[in-house]
Amino acid sequence: IAAGGFLFVSGQIPLNPLTGELVTDFEGACRQSLENLFAVVAAGGSSLDNIVKVNIYIRDMGKFSILNEIYMTYFKEHKPARAVVEVSNLPKNAPVEMEAVAIIP
């Protein structure tokens, strides 16, 4: 949803866009959710460097360090505000879900 110069991207679970299959291993799931998020941001007319806020929902906070390591490979110098929240369940029993807000240039 575009509003007021911002793009609000709904939560992206780790669905492979080519197969529709859920990526279930945690590392792969984190990467796929991020790739899905970036694809939606690009389709909305923005880019990774314009993301200002990311919310991440994970089912196991014990895997935070794995998530953080993967996240940092995508957001190297540009560091949007971020929240990571442990939840009891996610759609399709996904291990992770990510949503974002980006500026539309």
Backbone as a ProteinNet text record, in pm:
[ID]
protein_1_A
[PRIMARY]
IAAGGFLFVSGQIPLNPLTGELVTDFEGACRQSLENLFAVVAAGGSSLDNIVKVNIYIRDMGKFSILNEIYMTYFKEHKPARAVVEVSNLPKNAPVEMEAVAIIP
[TERTIARY]
85.8	0	90	67.6	139.1	51.1	110.2	37	134.9	109.9	189.8	337.7	374.2	515.4	584.5	507.6	563	498.4	570.7	520.8	515.1	397.4	377.4	362.1	461.1	465.2	417.5	315.5	261.5	365.6	340.7	432.4	457.1	584	625.1	680.8	615.2	666.3	755.5	831.6	929	870.2	781.2	727.8	815.7	858.6	934.3	838.8	865.8	771	759	857.7	853.4	772.1	778.8	712.6	591.8	584.9	478.3	502.2	617	650.2	707.5	677.1	730.9	873.1	965.4	1102.1	1099.4	1137.5	1120.2	1249.5	1366.6	1489.5	1511.3	1551.8	1550.2	1636.1	1757.4	1844.4	1784.6	1741	1678.1	1551.4	1475.7	1351.4	1378.9	1483	1518.6	1555.6	1637.4	1677.9	1557.3	1470.6	1355.2	1258.9	1235.8	1148.5	1205.7	1336.6	1399.8	1389.8	1416.6	1406	1262.8	1165.3	1025.1	993.4	1042.4	1021.1	1078.9	1202.2	1267.4	1196.2	1143.2	1069.5	943.6	873.4	752.1	788.6	895.3	940.8	975.6	1046.8	1082.6	958.4	863.9	740.1	659.8	677.2	607.8	680.5	792.6	863.6	970.1	1016.1	1119.7	1235.9	1323.6	1440.4	1486.2	1577.1	1632.4	1684.3	1754.1	1812.5	1709.3	1583.6	1476.8	1390.5	1425	1350.6	1388.5	1288.3	1314.1	1277	1196.5	1153.1	1124.4	1172.4	1146.4	1096.7	987.7	939.2	957.6	1017.3	1042.7	978	906.2	839.8	903.1	955.9	1016.2	951.6	949.9	887.6	983.3	1113.8	1212.4	1318.5	1308.8	1404.4	1546	1557.2	1688.7	1766	1696.5	1761.1	1789.4	1778.5	1800.2	1937.5	2041.5	2176.9	2190.2	2125.3	2126.5	2055.2	1937.6	1861.4	1944.6	2005.9	2081.4	2199	2267.9	2381.1	2335.3	2225.7	2171.8	2122.4	2050.8	1996.6	2108.7	2220.5	2332.3	2401.1	2383.1	2440.2	2359.6	2234.4	2151.2	2159	2151.8	2157.9	2297.6	2389.9	2529.1	2551	2544.3	2564.9	2433.1	2332.2	2198.8	2131.4	2098.5	2040.5	1906.8	1796.1	1664.7	1633.3	1539.5	1490.5	1433	1445.7	1402.5	1349.8	1249.6	1200.2	1195.9	1235.1	1225.7	1141.7	1034.7	939.9	920.1	926.4	895.1	744.1	691.7	548.3	526.9	406.1	379.5	355.4	307.5	283.6	271.3	289.1	278.2	199.6	152.6	79.5	158.4	88.7	146.9	255.7	255.2	353.9	496.9	508.4	638.6	727.4	859.5	950.1	975.4	944.2	973.3	877	850.2	771.9	830.4	838.9	897.5	808.4	796.4	722.1	808.8	776.1	862.1	783	846.3	799.8	917.3	888.5	992.8	945.7	1039.9	1010.6	997.6	901	888.9	957.3	1070.2	1145.1	1070.7
-117.9	0	123.7	212.5	340	447.5	525	632.6	736.9	862.4	970.7	961.6	909.9	898.9	775.7	690.4	567.9	445.4	335.7	207	116.1	65.8	-23.3	-164.7	-249.6	-384.7	-484.6	-559.9	-662.8	-770.3	-847.4	-953.1	-1053.6	-1088.3	-1184.3	-1308.2	-1420.3	-1546.6	-1607.9	-1709.5	-1764.1	-1860	-1808.6	-1888	-1868.1	-1976.6	-1968.8	-1921.7	-1807.1	-1754.6	-1840.5	-1923.9	-2008.8	-2135.3	-2189	-2316.7	-2303.9	-2193.8	-2177.9	-2258.4	-2326.4	-2408.2	-2321.9	-2360.2	-2292.7	-2340.2	-2246.6	-2279.5	-2294.4	-2410.7	-2437	-2432.6	-2455	-2445.6	-2298.4	-2270.2	-2133.1	-2038.5	-2076.9	-1988.4	-1959.7	-2063.5	-2045.6	-1963.8	-1984	-1910.1	-1761.1	-1727.7	-1586.9	-1522.6	-1591.6	-1538	-1521.8	-1623.2	-1616.7	-1505.9	-1488.5	-1379.9	-1244.1	-1227.6	-1101.7	-1079.9	-1182.8	-1170.4	-1134.7	-1198.5	-1166.8	-1022.6	-979.1	-842.4	-742.7	-768	-676.4	-675	-788.9	-795.5	-709.7	-713	-633	-484.5	-452.4	-313.2	-261.3	-340.3	-299.9	-283.3	-375.7	-367.3	-242.3	-195.2	-74.8	53.8	43.4	162.6	212.9	128.1	168.9	69.4	73.9	-14.8	-41.4	-134	-171.2	-48.3	40.8	158.8	258.7	242.4	332	271.9	150.8	88.7	159.7	204.2	278.2	200.1	94	17	-125.7	-219.7	-361.2	-422.7	-497.3	-577.3	-723.6	-799	-940.5	-1021.6	-1124.5	-1214.1	-1352.3	-1406.9	-1539.7	-1627.3	-1755.9	-1848.7	-1895.3	-1867.3	-1911.8	-1804.4	-1726.8	-1619.6	-1674.3	-1802.8	-1865.2	-1863.6	-1836.7	-1830.4	-1686.8	-1593.4	-1452.5	-1427.6	-1489.8	-1463.5	-1509.2	-1618.6	-1665.3	-1563	-1521	-1419.1	-1292.8	-1246.7	-1122.3	-1130.8	-1243	-1261.3	-1253.5	-1320.2	-1317	-1176.3	-1114.2	-979.4	-881	-893.7	-801.2	-819.8	-934.6	-951.4	-872.9	-841.2	-762.5	-613.2	-583.1	-443.8	-419.7	-381.6	-363.8	-225.4	-123.1	13.2	81.6	49.1	104.9	20.9	82.6	10.6	73.7	20.2	73	37.2	110.2	73.4	-67.6	-145.4	-284.5	-330.8	-416.9	-486.4	-634.5	-717.5	-862.9	-913.6	-984.4	-1029.3	-1180	-1250	-1392.8	-1410	-1497.5	-1525.5	-1676.3	-1715.7	-1858.3	-1931.2	-1860.9	-1925	-1819.1	-1861.8	-1773.6	-1845.9	-1773	-1839.3	-1956.2	-2065.3	-2187	-2247.1	-2208.5	-2256.5	-2215.1	-2101	-2050.2	-2018.7	-2032.8	-2000.7	-1851.3	-1771.1	-1628	-1553.9	-1427.2	-1337.8	-1198.5	-1125.1	-990.7	-892.1	-772	-662.5	-538.5	-439.9	-321.2	-197.3	-82.3	47.5	107.6	156.2	218.1	354.2	440.2	569.4	543.6	606.6	600.6	725.7	707.8	826.2	903.2
0	0	0	-95.7	-101.2	-39.7	51.5	116.4	168.6	137.8	193.4	163.1	47.6	11.8	68.5	132.6	190.3	127.4	129.6	85.1	207.5	238	352.4	297.9	328.4	273.2	378.1	342.5	432.1	459.4	564	603.3	491.9	475	374.5	443.3	419.2	470.6	362.4	396.1	301	197.8	114.7	4.8	-117.5	-178	-301.8	-410.5	-475.2	-572.7	-699	-727	-846	-824.6	-701.5	-674.7	-583.8	-508.5	-410.5	-283.6	-277.6	-160.9	-48.9	73.7	191.6	217.8	234.3	274.7	425.9	476.4	620	700.5	636.5	716.3	749.7	871.9	922.5	840.1	806.2	728.5	591.8	523.1	392.3	401.8	508.9	529.3	548.2	623	643.1	510.6	432.6	302.4	209	205.4	115.5	156.3	286.7	332.7	294.1	309.6	270.5	120.4	41.1	-105	-145.6	-82.7	-111.6	-74.8	40.2	86	-14.4	-58.5	-152.1	-287.1	-328.6	-456.1	-449.2	-337.5	-322.5	-314.5	-243.5	-234.6	-374.5	-453.2	-590.1	-676.7	-664.6	-742.5	-705.4	-582.4	-536.8	-571	-643.5	-687.5	-593.4	-501.9	-407.4	-415.4	-315.9	-315.8	-172.8	-160.7	-29.7	45.2	-24.8	40.1	89.5	47.9	92.3	202.5	246.8	357	486.4	561	684.8	810.4	796.8	913.9	871.6	950.6	926.7	1057.2	1048.9	1161.9	1123.8	1214.7	1190.5	1301.9	1261.3	1356	1340.1	1449.4	1445.3	1551.8	1524.3	1618.2	1726.3	1711.2	1810.3	1828	1934.2	1961.1	1981.5	2010.2	2022.6	1891.5	1781.4	1650.1	1606.2	1699.5	1667.5	1606.6	1659.8	1608.3	1463.2	1426.3	1287.5	1199.1	1242.6	1170.6	1153.5	1259.3	1257.1	1159.9	1158.1	1068.1	921.7	889.8	753.1	718.2	809.3	788.4	755.3	825.9	806.4	670.9	605.5	471.3	368	398.6	308.8	342.9	469.7	515.4	572.1	483.7	524.8	585.4	503.2	552.5	585.4	508.6	533.8	642.4	754.3	867.3	906.3	853.1	893.6	1038.4	1096.1	1229.2	1218.6	1328.3	1321.1	1455.6	1449.1	1567.6	1534	1630	1615.1	1731.6	1699	1800.8	1788	1899.8	1899.5	1907.8	1821.7	1818.6	1828.7	1867	1885.4	1754.2	1651.5	1523.6	1415.3	1290	1174.1	1065	963.9	856.4	797	766.9	710.5	799.6	926.7	1023	984.3	916.6	872.1	991.9	975.4	1085.6	1103.2	999.6	1003.9	910.4	944	858.1	873.3	762.4	765.1	692.3	750.3	688.8	692	607.7	599.9	561.6	588	540.9	464.4	344.3	262	211.3	188	123.8	-25.5	-87.9	-234.1	-287.8	-357.7	-404.7	-515.2
[MASK]
+++++++++++++++++++++++++++++++++++++++++++++++++++++++++++++++++++++++++++++++++++++++++++++++++++++++++

